[in-house]
């Protein structure tokens, strides 16, 4: 009996503990007014910090409305091929004459003469050119070729690289363009100037091209990079450019220089991509020790020539040119000058391509004359041909 009386309180105490557990130290802390006040204060501080961070980010945000931007037309160094203020690419197999071709174009521009098959209204004053290359030496290769092409040596510059190699992101490029007033910069080849990056990695290629594109935009200089084709024959033309496809994606125009497999001295200058205009006509030319001889425009693209090297005039029969000639004669039959831009627009609306238009215009002795600031077309009574 005494034992039972003594054990009963223990049993009762255990039951009482199970039914009414004592609060832990943590629950006491969380329920205390001091904790609640501190927690609310910390939350308020966190929200204030996030608000300040968002405000700082908002302060960096700048918006511009479309009607605050003045639209401008694309300006061309060489119409449809090389735009001012943009990046362009010239690519081809090694030894096909890419450097000689660009030096010939540069030489023509330094003299202020019309580029091959350009219209009279496209003529410019002489310009300054910067030519950078790691493949040939200026003294025994570049300058002799430039002289043979008739270039003005006072308008050709090189950036010294003997102490420091040049890259796309090098500020010396911008400084050189601004100091010389150059309107054309040639980088030959791209692999030597893109910097220490993997050319097959898009995430490494894009930032380098962005730097160069900004320089072109800020200075208005046309920048042409020279590249090689890869060995993966059978692919679409743009995928034949060495490196990541983002290289072709980063430039506004991709030109290709291809050799005629049947005539070893014959080349074709053809377009594979153009973001700013329809694809331009191709140009056939020959290359020799004495330089380049331009022959004719062809209605073909890089894609067509690379697919088994189809004949460049396929799909453009002579009767199409005659139709365009008849169209021009009827359009100018009143013997009065007509605005050149209006004439070209009407012909293109009728489905004629630029190369066909040029040949038809020449065949009927339609001439270009400038009246004030306006270029016009008119039918000449003489037999002289249009200056190309």
Buried (B, 14 or more C-beta within 10 A) or exposed (E): EEEEEEEEEEEEEEEEEEEEEEEEEEEEEEEEEEEEEEEEEEEEEEEEEEEEEEEEEEEEEEEEEEEEEEEEEBEBBBBBBBBBBBBBBBBBBEEBBBBBBBBBBBBBBBBEEBBBBBBBBBEBEBBBBBBBBBEBEEEEBBBEBBBBBEBBEEBBBEBEBEEEEBBBBBEBBBEBBEEBEBBBBBBBBBEBBBBEBEBEEBEBBBEBBEBBBEBBEEBEBBBBBBBBBBEEEEEEBBEBBBBBBBBBBBBBBBBBBBBBEEEEEBBBBBBBBBEEBEBBBBBBBBBEEEBBEBEBBBBBBBBBBBEEBEEBBEEBEEEBBBBBBEBBBEBBEEEEBBEBEEBBEBBEEEEBBBBBBBBBBBBBBBBBBEEEEEBBBBBBEEEEEBEB
